[in-house]
Amino acid sequence: MKGRHTPAGPQHPKPDSTTRDDAGRGGLLKKAALWTGLALCIAFIAWVAWGFLQFDHDIDNPREGGFSGWQCDAGRDCGS
């Protein structure tokens, strides 16, 4: 029997119904938590990207009131 296995693998005990139900509920809870976490990560990335786009627009157009004049030259009002 050099290097050969028997055709029948090891016998695995079948789980009873209570073990299977608990694993199913836990698996569903884990899957829901992972999907919720993924959705939160995507929402956070979208929020940061939107903020960056607004910030970039405000830097390019200081006269539109995006900032309180901190970009303007000293003694000059950007609003006018």
N, C-alpha and C positions, 0 to 999 in steps of 0.2 A: 504494500500500500504506500508506495513512495509518492508523497505529494498529492494524493487524491483524497477527496472528501466524500463522505457518504451522501447519497442523494437527499436524504431527509435532514433538514436543518434542525437546530435545537428547538425543543418544544417550548413555546411561550404560553404562559397561563392567560386565559381570557379574563379581562377585567369584568367585575360585576357591574350591574347597572348603576349603583351609587357612585362608584369611582368614575365611570364614564360621564355621568351627568355633571359631577363637580368639575371635571376637567373641561367639559364643554362650556360651562358658564365662565370659568376662569379664563379660558381661551378667548371667549367672546368679549369679556371685559378688557383683556389685554389688547385685543385687536381694536376695540373702540377707543381705548386710551391712546394707542399709537396713531390712529387716524385723526383723533382730536389734536394731538400734539403736532402732527404734520400740517393740519389746517391752520393751527396757531402760528407755526413757523412761516407758512406762506403768507398769512395775513400780516405778520410783522415785517417781512421782507418787502411786501407791497407798500406798507405804511412808510417805511424808511425810504424807499425809492420815490414815493410821492413827495415826501418832505424834501428830499434832495432836489427834485425837479422844481419845486416851489422856491427853494433857496437859490438855485441857479438862475431862475427867472428874476428874482428880486435883486440879485447882484447885477444882472445885465440891465435892469430897468429901475434904477434907484428913484427916479422921479415919480413913479407910480405909487409911492407910499409904502413900499415893502419894508423899509427900515426907517428909523427915526432920524435920518440925516447923518448917520455916523460915517457914511462913505464920502460925504461931500467935503470939499476943501474948507479950511477954517474960515469962518466969517461969511460963508456963502450958503444960501438956502436952496436945497435941491428941489423943493416943491415949486419954486417959481421959475 
